[in-house]
Amino acid sequence: MIRYSLICDAGHNFESWFRDSASFDKQAADGRIACPFCESTKIARDVMAPNVAKQRDDSARDLRMKLRELHDTVVANTEDVGDRFPEEARAMEDGETERRAIRGRATFEEAKALLEEGIEILPLPGLPGDGN
């Protein structure tokens, strides 16, 4: 397996794993790799730096701990509406239900539609190792 840094024609950077470089070349040529930000299928390998062992960095550990605390606070103070997130967000925006702090899941297309409708949302990605 090989991990590539990738870039789309709009300039978004992301990473993905491939069996080998030939797999990447074939998938890219077939348009089967899409940018997770804009869904463009015009993807190329980005400049990559080799992995170099680093000394232990306590500031990185501290940052991870703070991110974990923030994540836990958001989860503790919001209602999980699951896949109903887009519908619940619209219902609150339209005044059909009481405004409250919610979290849930939305596809890229659903999140984009909410933003285009003027409904403010904030993606909350899972943290590494959470399995969510």
DSSP file (Angstrom, degrees, kcal/mol; ACC not computed):
  #  RESIDUE AA STRUCTURE BP1 BP2  ACC     N-H-->O    O-->H-N    N-H-->O    O-->H-N    TCO  KAPPA ALPHA  PHI   PSI    X-CA   Y-CA   Z-CA
    1    1 A M              0   0    0      0, 0.0     2,-0.4     0, 0.0    18,-0.2   0.000 360.0 360.0 360.0 146.2    0.0    0.0    0.0
    2    2 A I  E     -A   18   0A   0     16,-3.0    16,-2.6    18,-0.1     2,-0.5  -0.998 360.0-143.4-135.6 138.5    1.1    3.5   -0.7
    3    3 A R  E     -A   17   0A   0     -2,-0.4     2,-0.4    14,-0.2    14,-0.2  -0.886  19.7-166.2-103.8 127.6   -0.2    6.8    0.5
    4    4 A Y  E     -A   16   0A   0     12,-2.8    12,-1.8    -2,-0.5     2,-0.5  -0.899  21.3-134.2-112.8 141.3   -0.3    9.7   -1.9
    5    5 A S  E     -A   15   0A   0     -2,-0.4    41,-3.6    41,-0.3     2,-0.3  -0.828  37.8-166.1 -82.8 128.6   -0.8   13.4   -1.2
    6    6 A L  E     -AB  14  45A   0      8,-3.9     8,-2.0    -2,-0.5     2,-0.3  -0.795  16.9-164.4-120.4 160.2   -3.3   14.5   -3.9
    7    7 A I  E     -AB  13  44A   0     37,-2.5    37,-2.4    -2,-0.3     6,-0.2  -0.995  11.6-143.6-143.4 137.9   -4.5   17.8   -5.3
    8    8 A C  E >   - B   0  43A   0      4,-1.8     3,-2.0    -2,-0.3    35,-0.2  -0.454  37.5 -97.8 -94.1 173.2   -7.6   18.5   -7.4
    9    9 A D  T 3  S+     0   0    0     33,-1.2    34,-0.1     1,-0.3    -1,-0.1   0.643 124.1  58.8 -67.5 -12.8   -7.8   21.1  -10.2
   10   10 A A  T 3  S-     0   0    0     32,-0.2    -1,-0.3     2,-0.1    -3,-0.0   0.445 121.2-106.6 -92.7  -1.4   -9.4   23.6   -7.7
   11   11 A G    <   +     0   0    0     -3,-2.0     2,-0.4     1,-0.3    -2,-0.1   0.563  67.8 147.9  92.4   8.4   -6.3   23.3   -5.5
   12   12 A H        -     0   0    0      1,-0.0    -4,-1.8     0, 0.0     2,-0.4  -0.639  35.7-146.8 -79.6 132.7   -7.8   21.2   -2.6
   13   13 A N  E     +A    7   0A   0     -2,-0.4     2,-0.3    -6,-0.2    -6,-0.2  -0.801  30.7 146.1 -99.2 140.4   -5.2   18.9   -1.0
   14   14 A F  E     -A    6   0A   0     -8,-2.0    -8,-3.9    -2,-0.4     2,-0.3  -0.949  34.5-122.5-158.8 173.0   -6.1   15.5    0.5
   15   15 A E  E     +A    5   0A   0     -2,-0.3     2,-0.3   -10,-0.2   -10,-0.2  -0.875  23.6 173.1-124.4 156.1   -4.6   12.1    0.9
   16   16 A S  E     -A    4   0A   0    -12,-1.8   -12,-2.8    -2,-0.3     2,-0.3  -0.981  26.2-120.9-157.0 157.9   -5.6    8.6   -0.1
   17   17 A W  E     -A    3   0A   0     -2,-0.3     2,-0.3   -14,-0.2   -14,-0.2  -0.784  26.7-177.4-103.2 144.5   -4.1    5.1   -0.1
   18   18 A F  E     -A    2   0A   0    -16,-2.6   -16,-3.0    -2,-0.3     3,-0.1  -0.968  36.8-122.2-138.8 153.6   -3.5    2.9   -3.2
   19   19 A R  S    S-     0   0    0     -2,-0.3     2,-0.3   -18,-0.2    -1,-0.1   0.920  91.2 -30.2 -59.8 -44.5   -2.3   -0.6   -3.8
   20   20 A D  S  > S-     0   0    0    -19,-0.1     4,-1.7   -18,-0.1     3,-0.4  -0.932  73.0 -84.5-161.8 177.7    0.5    0.7   -6.0
   21   21 A S  H  > S+     0   0    0     -2,-0.3     4,-2.6     1,-0.2     5,-0.1   0.838 124.5  58.5 -66.2 -31.1    1.3    3.6   -8.3
   22   22 A A  H  > S+     0   0    0      2,-0.2     4,-2.5     1,-0.2    -1,-0.2   0.874 103.3  53.4 -64.4 -36.1   -0.4    1.8  -11.2
   23   23 A S  H  > S+     0   0    0     -3,-0.4     4,-2.6     2,-0.2     5,-0.2   0.925 110.0  47.0 -63.6 -44.1   -3.6    1.6   -9.2
   24   24 A F  H  X S+     0   0    0     -4,-1.7     4,-2.9     1,-0.2     5,-0.3   0.959 111.9  50.5 -60.4 -49.1   -3.5    5.3   -8.7
   25   25 A D  H  X S+     0   0    0     -4,-2.6     4,-2.2     1,-0.2    -2,-0.2   0.904 113.6  44.9 -56.7 -44.6   -2.8    6.0  -12.4
   26   26 A K  H  X S+     0   0    0     -4,-2.5     4,-2.1     2,-0.2    -1,-0.2   0.938 114.8  46.7 -66.7 -47.3   -5.7    3.8  -13.6
   27   27 A Q  H  <>S+     0   0    0     -4,-2.6     5,-2.9     1,-0.2     6,-0.5   0.897 114.1  48.2 -63.5 -39.9   -8.2    5.2  -11.1
   28   28 A A  H ><5S+     0   0    0     -4,-2.9     3,-1.1    -5,-0.2    -1,-0.2   0.918 111.9  49.1 -66.2 -42.6   -7.2    8.8  -11.8
   29   29 A A  H 3<5S+     0   0    0     -4,-2.2    -1,-0.2    -5,-0.3    -2,-0.2   0.852 111.8  49.4 -65.1 -34.0   -7.4    8.2  -15.6
   30   30 A D  T 3<5S-     0   0    0     -4,-2.1    -1,-0.3    -5,-0.2    -2,-0.2   0.485 113.5-118.5 -83.1  -2.8  -10.9    6.6  -15.2
   31   31 A G  T < 5S+     0   0    0     -3,-1.1    -3,-0.2    -4,-0.4    -2,-0.1   0.792  74.2 131.9  71.5  28.0  -12.1    9.5  -13.1
   32   32 A R      < +     0   0    0     -5,-2.9     2,-0.5    -6,-0.2    -4,-0.2   0.379  49.5  78.3 -96.0   4.5  -12.7    7.2  -10.1
   33   33 A I        -     0   0    0     -6,-0.5     2,-0.4     8,-0.3    10,-0.1  -0.964  64.3-171.9-112.0 126.0  -10.9    9.5   -7.6
   34   34 A A        -     0   0    0     -2,-0.5     7,-0.2     7,-0.1     6,-0.1  -0.933  28.8-111.6-121.4 142.1  -13.0   12.5   -6.4
   35   35 A C     >  -     0   0    0      5,-2.5     4,-1.9    -2,-0.4   -22,-0.0  -0.515  21.5-142.2 -65.1 129.3  -11.9   15.5   -4.3
   36   36 A P  T  4 S+     0   0    0      0, 0.0    -1,-0.1     0, 0.0   -22,-0.0   0.622  97.9  47.3 -70.7 -10.8  -13.7   15.2   -0.9
   37   37 A F  T  4 S+     0   0    0      3,-0.1    -2,-0.0   -25,-0.0   -23,-0.0   0.860 134.4   4.5 -96.1 -44.2  -14.2   19.0   -0.9
   38   38 A C  T  4 S-     0   0    0      2,-0.1    -3,-0.0   -26,-0.0     0, 0.0   0.423  89.3-123.3-124.7  -1.2  -15.5   19.8   -4.3
   39   39 A E     <  +     0   0    0     -4,-1.9     2,-0.1     1,-0.2    -6,-0.0   0.590  52.7 158.5  67.2  13.9  -16.0   16.4   -5.9
   40   40 A S        -     0   0    0      1,-0.1    -5,-2.5    -6,-0.1    -1,-0.2  -0.413  33.3-157.5 -63.1 142.6  -13.7   17.2   -8.9
   41   41 A T        +     0   0    0     -7,-0.2     2,-1.2    -2,-0.1    -8,-0.3   0.255  66.6 102.6-105.6  10.0  -12.3   14.1  -10.6
   42   42 A K        +     0   0    0    -11,-0.1   -33,-1.2     2,-0.0     2,-0.4  -0.757  56.4 164.4 -92.6  91.0   -9.3   16.0  -12.1
   43   43 A I  E     +B    8   0A   0     -2,-1.2     2,-0.3   -15,-0.2   -35,-0.2  -0.863  17.8 176.1-118.2 141.0   -6.8   14.7   -9.6
   44   44 A A  E     -B    7   0A   0    -37,-2.4   -37,-2.5    -2,-0.4     2,-0.2  -0.938  39.3 -93.8-135.7 160.6   -3.0   14.7   -9.6
   45   45 A R  E     -B    6   0A   0     -2,-0.3   -39,-0.3   -39,-0.2     2,-0.2  -0.556  42.0-143.1 -71.4 137.9   -0.3   13.6   -7.1
   46   46 A D        -     0   0    0    -41,-3.6   -41,-0.3    -2,-0.2     2,-0.1  -0.531  34.3 -76.6 -95.5 167.5    0.9   16.5   -5.0
   47   47 A V        -     0   0    0     -2,-0.2     2,-0.4   -41,-0.0    -1,-0.1  -0.443  54.6-160.3 -63.5 133.9    4.5   17.1   -3.9
   48   48 A M        -     0   0    0     -2,-0.1    -1,-0.0    -3,-0.1   -44,-0.0  -0.936  12.2-147.5-122.4 142.8    5.3   14.8   -1.0
   49   49 A A        -     0   0    0     -2,-0.4     3,-0.1     1,-0.0     2,-0.0  -0.843  33.0-106.5-101.3 144.8    7.9   15.0    1.6
   50   50 A P        -     0   0    0      0, 0.0     2,-0.4     0, 0.0    -1,-0.0  -0.342  37.4-101.4 -67.8 151.4    9.4   11.7    3.0
   51   51 A N        -     0   0    0     -2,-0.0     2,-0.4     3,-0.0     0, 0.0  -0.620  43.2-172.8 -73.0 126.5    8.4   10.6    6.4
   52   52 A V        -     0   0    0     -2,-0.4     2,-0.0    -3,-0.1    -3,-0.0  -0.983  30.0-109.0-123.5 132.0   11.2   11.4    8.8
   53   53 A A        -     0   0    0     -2,-0.4     2,-0.3     1,-0.1    -2,-0.0  -0.349  39.8-158.1 -59.5 133.8   11.2   10.2   12.4
   54   54 A K        -     0   0    0      1,-0.0     2,-0.1    -2,-0.0     3,-0.1  -0.794  20.1-103.5-113.7 157.0   10.6   13.2   14.7
   55   55 A Q        -     0   0    0     -2,-0.3    -1,-0.0     1,-0.1     0, 0.0  -0.430  57.6 -79.1 -71.1 154.6   11.4   13.7   18.3
   56   56 A R        -     0   0    0     -2,-0.1     2,-0.6     1,-0.1    -1,-0.1  -0.296  46.0-153.5 -56.8 133.9    8.5   13.5   20.7
   57   57 A D    >>  -     0   0    0      1,-0.1     4,-1.5    -3,-0.1     3,-0.5  -0.903  14.3-172.8-119.6 103.3    6.5   16.7   20.6
   58   58 A D  H 3> S+     0   0    0     -2,-0.6     4,-2.6     1,-0.2     5,-0.2   0.810  86.1  61.8 -64.9 -29.4    4.6   17.4   23.8
   59   59 A S  H 3> S+     0   0    0      1,-0.2     4,-2.2     2,-0.2    -1,-0.2   0.876 102.9  50.2 -66.3 -34.6    2.9   20.4   22.2
   60   60 A A  H <> S+     0   0    0     -3,-0.5     4,-2.3     2,-0.2    -1,-0.2   0.910 111.0  49.0 -67.1 -41.4    1.3   18.0   19.6
   61   61 A R  H  X S+     0   0    0     -4,-1.5     4,-2.2     2,-0.2    -2,-0.2   0.918 111.3  50.0 -62.3 -43.4    0.1   15.7   22.5
   62   62 A D  H  X S+     0   0    0     -4,-2.6     4,-2.3     1,-0.2    -2,-0.2   0.899 109.6  51.0 -62.3 -41.1   -1.3   18.7   24.3
   63   63 A L  H  X S+     0   0    0     -4,-2.2     4,-2.6     2,-0.2    -1,-0.2   0.918 108.8  50.9 -63.0 -43.5   -3.1   19.9   21.2
   64   64 A R  H  X S+     0   0    0     -4,-2.3     4,-2.3     1,-0.2    -1,-0.2   0.898 109.8  50.9 -60.3 -39.8   -4.7   16.4   20.7
   65   65 A M  H  X S+     0   0    0     -4,-2.2     4,-2.3     2,-0.2    -1,-0.2   0.913 110.7  48.1 -64.4 -41.9   -5.9   16.5   24.3
   66   66 A K  H  X S+     0   0    0     -4,-2.3     4,-2.5     2,-0.2    -2,-0.2   0.895 111.1  50.6 -65.8 -39.9   -7.5   19.9   23.8
   67   67 A L  H  X S+     0   0    0     -4,-2.6     4,-2.7     2,-0.2    -1,-0.2   0.901 109.6  51.3 -64.0 -39.4   -9.2   18.8   20.6
   68   68 A R  H  X S+     0   0    0     -4,-2.3     4,-2.8     2,-0.2    -2,-0.2   0.921 110.1  49.3 -61.7 -44.6  -10.5   15.7   22.5
   69   69 A E  H  X S+     0   0    0     -4,-2.3     4,-2.3     2,-0.2    -2,-0.2   0.919 112.2  47.8 -61.5 -44.0  -11.9   18.0   25.3
   70   70 A L  H  X S+     0   0    0     -4,-2.5     4,-2.5     2,-0.2    -2,-0.2   0.936 112.9  48.5 -61.1 -47.2  -13.5   20.2   22.7
   71   71 A H  H  X S+     0   0    0     -4,-2.7     4,-2.5     1,-0.2    -2,-0.2   0.929 112.2  48.5 -58.9 -47.1  -15.0   17.2   20.9
   72   72 A D  H  X S+     0   0    0     -4,-2.8     4,-2.4     1,-0.2    -1,-0.2   0.869 110.4  51.8 -63.4 -37.2  -16.3   15.7   24.1
   73   73 A T  H  X S+     0   0    0     -4,-2.3     4,-1.5     2,-0.2    -1,-0.2   0.919 110.4  48.0 -64.8 -44.4  -17.9   19.1   25.2
   74   74 A V  H  < S+     0   0    0     -4,-2.5     3,-0.4     1,-0.2     4,-0.2   0.939 113.6  47.2 -61.9 -46.3  -19.7   19.4   21.9
   75   75 A V  H >< S+     0   0    0     -4,-2.5     3,-0.9     1,-0.2    -2,-0.2   0.897 112.4  50.0 -62.5 -40.8  -21.0   15.8   22.1
   76   76 A A  H 3< S+     0   0    0     -4,-2.4    -1,-0.2     1,-0.2    -2,-0.2   0.756 115.2  43.3 -69.8 -24.2  -22.1   16.3   25.7
   77   77 A N  T 3< S+     0   0    0     -4,-1.5     2,-0.3    -3,-0.4    -1,-0.2   0.166 105.5  68.1-112.4  18.5  -24.0   19.5   24.9
   78   78 A T  S <  S-     0   0    0     -3,-0.9     2,-0.5    -4,-0.2    24,-0.3  -0.941  76.3-118.3-133.9 157.7  -25.8   18.6   21.7
   79   79 A E  E     -c  102   0B   0     22,-2.4    24,-2.6    -2,-0.3     2,-0.8  -0.829  25.9-133.0 -94.8 129.1  -28.5   16.3   20.7
   80   80 A D  E     +c  103   0B   0     -2,-0.5    24,-0.2    22,-0.2    22,-0.0  -0.737  29.4 171.5 -84.2 112.7  -27.6   13.6   18.2
   81   81 A V  E >   -     0   0B   0     22,-3.1     3,-1.9    -2,-0.8    23,-0.2   0.332  25.8-159.8-102.7   5.0  -30.2   13.5   15.5
   82   82 A G  E >   -c  104   0B   0     21,-0.5    23,-2.4     1,-0.3     3,-1.4  -0.211  66.2  -5.5  59.3-135.9  -28.3   11.1   13.3
   83   83 A D  T 3  S+     0   0    0      1,-0.3    -1,-0.3    21,-0.2     4,-0.2   0.568 124.2  74.1 -71.5  -8.5  -29.2   11.0    9.6
   84   84 A R  T <>  +     0   0    0     -3,-1.9     4,-2.8     1,-0.2     5,-0.3   0.391  64.3 110.0 -82.3   4.4  -32.1   13.4   10.3
   85   85 A F  H <> S+     0   0    0     -3,-1.4     4,-2.8    20,-0.5     5,-0.2   0.889  74.5  47.5 -51.2 -51.5  -29.6   16.2   10.6
   86   86 A P  H  > S+     0   0    0      0, 0.0     4,-2.1     0, 0.0    -1,-0.2   0.920 115.5  45.6 -59.1 -42.6  -30.5   18.1    7.4
   87   87 A E  H  > S+     0   0    0     -4,-0.2     4,-2.4     2,-0.2    -2,-0.2   0.915 114.2  47.9 -66.5 -42.7  -34.3   17.8    8.1
   88   88 A E  H  X S+     0   0    0     -4,-2.8     4,-2.2     2,-0.2     5,-0.2   0.905 110.8  51.3 -64.5 -42.0  -33.9   18.9   11.7
   89   89 A A  H  X S+     0   0    0     -4,-2.8     4,-2.2    -5,-0.3    -1,-0.2   0.913 112.4  46.4 -62.3 -42.7  -31.7   21.9   10.7
   90   90 A R  H  X S+     0   0    0     -4,-2.1     4,-2.6    -5,-0.2     6,-0.2   0.903 109.9  53.8 -66.3 -40.7  -34.3   23.0    8.1
   91   91 A A  H  <>S+     0   0    0     -4,-2.4     5,-2.2     1,-0.2     6,-1.2   0.895 111.2  45.6 -62.5 -39.7  -37.1   22.6   10.6
   92   92 A M  H ><5S+     0   0    0     -4,-2.2     3,-1.0     4,-0.2    -1,-0.2   0.911 112.7  50.6 -68.3 -41.5  -35.4   24.8   13.2
   93   93 A E  H 3<5S+     0   0    0     -4,-2.2    -2,-0.2     1,-0.3    -1,-0.2   0.877 111.7  47.9 -63.1 -37.8  -34.5   27.4   10.5
   94   94 A D  T 3<5S-     0   0    0     -4,-2.6    -1,-0.3    -5,-0.1    -2,-0.2   0.475 115.3-115.7 -82.8  -2.6  -38.1   27.5    9.3
   95   95 A G  T < 5S+     0   0    0     -3,-1.0    -3,-0.2    -4,-0.4    -4,-0.1   0.616  82.0 122.7  79.3  12.0  -39.4   27.9   12.9
   96   96 A E  S   <S+     0   0    0     -5,-2.2     2,-0.3    -6,-0.2    -4,-0.2   0.781  77.9  24.4 -77.2 -27.4  -41.2   24.5   12.8
   97   97 A T  S    S-     0   0    0     -6,-1.2    -2,-0.2    -9,-0.1     2,-0.1  -0.923  97.8 -87.0-133.3 161.3  -39.3   23.2   15.8
   98   98 A E        -     0   0    0     -2,-0.3     2,-0.2     1,-0.1    -6,-0.1  -0.395  48.6-107.4 -66.9 139.4  -37.6   24.9   18.7
   99   99 A R        +     0   0    0     -7,-0.1     2,-0.3    -2,-0.1    -1,-0.1  -0.479  54.4 152.0 -68.0 136.3  -33.9   25.9   18.1
  100  100 A R        -     0   0    0     -2,-0.2     2,-0.6    -3,-0.1   -22,-0.1  -0.966  52.3 -85.3-157.0 164.9  -31.5   23.7   20.0
  101  101 A A        +     0   0    0     -2,-0.3   -22,-2.4   -24,-0.2     2,-0.3  -0.676  56.2 170.9 -80.2 119.2  -27.9   22.4   19.6
  102  102 A I  E     -c   79   0B   0     -2,-0.6     2,-0.3   -24,-0.3   -22,-0.2  -0.869  18.8-171.7-126.3 160.7  -27.9   19.4   17.4
  103  103 A R  E     +c   80   0B   0    -24,-2.6   -22,-3.1    -2,-0.3   -21,-0.5  -0.967  24.6 123.7-142.7 159.2  -25.4   17.2   15.7
  104  104 A G  E     -c   82   0B   0     -2,-0.3     2,-0.4   -24,-0.2   -21,-0.2  -0.949  53.0 -58.9 177.8-159.0  -25.7   14.4   13.2
  105  105 A R        +     0   0    0    -23,-2.4   -20,-0.5    -2,-0.3     2,-0.3  -0.896  39.5 169.6-117.8 143.0  -24.7   13.2    9.8
  106  106 A A        -     0   0    0     -2,-0.4   -22,-0.1   -21,-0.1   -23,-0.0  -0.990  31.9-117.7-145.2 145.4  -25.1   14.7    6.4
  107  107 A T     >  -     0   0    0     -2,-0.3     4,-2.7     1,-0.1     5,-0.2  -0.307  37.9-102.4 -73.0 168.0  -23.7   13.8    3.0
  108  108 A F  H  > S+     0   0    0      1,-0.2     4,-2.4     2,-0.2     5,-0.2   0.921 125.2  49.5 -55.6 -44.9  -21.5   16.3    1.2
  109  109 A E  H  > S+     0   0    0      1,-0.2     4,-2.2     2,-0.2    -1,-0.2   0.896 111.0  48.7 -64.4 -41.0  -24.4   17.2   -1.0
  110  110 A E  H  > S+     0   0    0      2,-0.2     4,-2.3     1,-0.2    -1,-0.2   0.918 112.5  47.6 -65.5 -43.5  -26.8   17.7    1.9
  111  111 A A  H  X S+     0   0    0     -4,-2.7     4,-2.2     1,-0.2    -2,-0.2   0.912 111.8  50.6 -63.9 -42.3  -24.3   19.9    3.8
  112  112 A K  H  X S+     0   0    0     -4,-2.4     4,-2.4    -5,-0.2    -1,-0.2   0.906 109.8  50.5 -61.9 -42.3  -23.6   22.0    0.7
  113  113 A A  H  X S+     0   0    0     -4,-2.2     4,-1.7     2,-0.2    -2,-0.2   0.911 108.5  52.1 -63.3 -42.4  -27.4   22.5    0.2
  114  114 A L  H  <>S+     0   0    0     -4,-2.3     5,-2.5     1,-0.2     4,-0.2   0.930 111.3  46.9 -59.7 -45.2  -27.8   23.6    3.8
  115  115 A L  H ><5S+     0   0    0     -4,-2.2     3,-1.5     1,-0.2    -1,-0.2   0.898 110.1  52.6 -64.2 -40.2  -25.1   26.2    3.4
  116  116 A E  H 3<5S+     0   0    0     -4,-2.4    -1,-0.2     1,-0.3    -2,-0.2   0.795 106.0  55.4 -65.6 -27.2  -26.5   27.4    0.1
  117  117 A E  T 3<5S-     0   0    0     -4,-1.7    -1,-0.3    -3,-0.2    -2,-0.2   0.469 122.9-108.3 -82.3  -1.9  -29.9   27.8    1.8
  118  118 A G  T < 5S+     0   0    0     -3,-1.5     2,-0.6     1,-0.3    -3,-0.2   0.625  72.4 142.6  85.4  13.8  -28.2   30.1    4.4
  119  119 A I      < -     0   0    0     -5,-2.5     2,-0.4    -6,-0.2    -1,-0.3  -0.799  48.7-133.2 -90.5 119.0  -28.4   27.6    7.2
  120  120 A E        +     0   0    0     -2,-0.6     2,-0.3    -3,-0.1    -5,-0.0  -0.586  34.5 165.9 -78.4 126.0  -25.2   27.8    9.3
  121  121 A I        -     0   0    0     -2,-0.4   -10,-0.0   -10,-0.1    -2,-0.0  -0.926  24.6-150.2-132.8 159.3  -23.6   24.4   10.1
  122  122 A L        -     0   0    0     -2,-0.3     2,-0.1     2,-0.0    -2,-0.0  -0.951  19.1-132.1-133.6 113.0  -20.2   23.5   11.4
  123  123 A P        -     0   0    0      0, 0.0    -2,-0.0     0, 0.0     0, 0.0  -0.390  16.2-163.5 -62.5 138.3  -18.6   20.1   10.4
  124  124 A L        -     0   0    0     -2,-0.1    -2,-0.0   -50,-0.0   -21,-0.0  -0.855  11.9-157.0-123.7  92.8  -17.3   18.2   13.4
  125  125 A P        -     0   0    0      0, 0.0     2,-0.1     0, 0.0   -54,-0.0  -0.297  23.3-103.6 -69.6 155.0  -14.9   15.5   12.1
  126  126 A G        -     0   0    0      1,-0.1     3,-0.1     6,-0.0     5,-0.0  -0.346  37.5-112.4 -69.1 158.8  -14.2   12.5   14.2
  127  127 A L    >   -     0   0    0      1,-0.1     3,-2.1    -2,-0.1     4,-0.3  -0.662  42.3 -83.6 -93.3 151.6  -10.9   12.3   15.9
  128  128 A P  T 3  S+     0   0    0      0, 0.0    -1,-0.1     0, 0.0     0, 0.0  -0.246 116.4  19.3 -53.6 134.7   -8.2    9.8   14.9
  129  129 A G  T 3  S+     0   0    0     -3,-0.1    -2,-0.0     1,-0.0    -3,-0.0   0.441  93.4 106.8  85.6   0.2   -8.8    6.4   16.6
  130  130 A D  S <  S-     0   0    0     -3,-2.1    -1,-0.0     1,-0.0    -4,-0.0   0.802  70.4-144.1 -80.2 -28.9  -12.4    7.1   17.4
  131  131 A G              0   0    0     -4,-0.3    -1,-0.0     1,-0.1     0, 0.0   0.783 360.0 360.0  69.2  26.1  -13.8    4.8   14.7
  132  132 A N              0   0    0     -5,-0.3    -1,-0.1     0, 0.0    -6,-0.0   0.421 360.0 360.0-105.5 360.0  -16.7    7.1   14.1
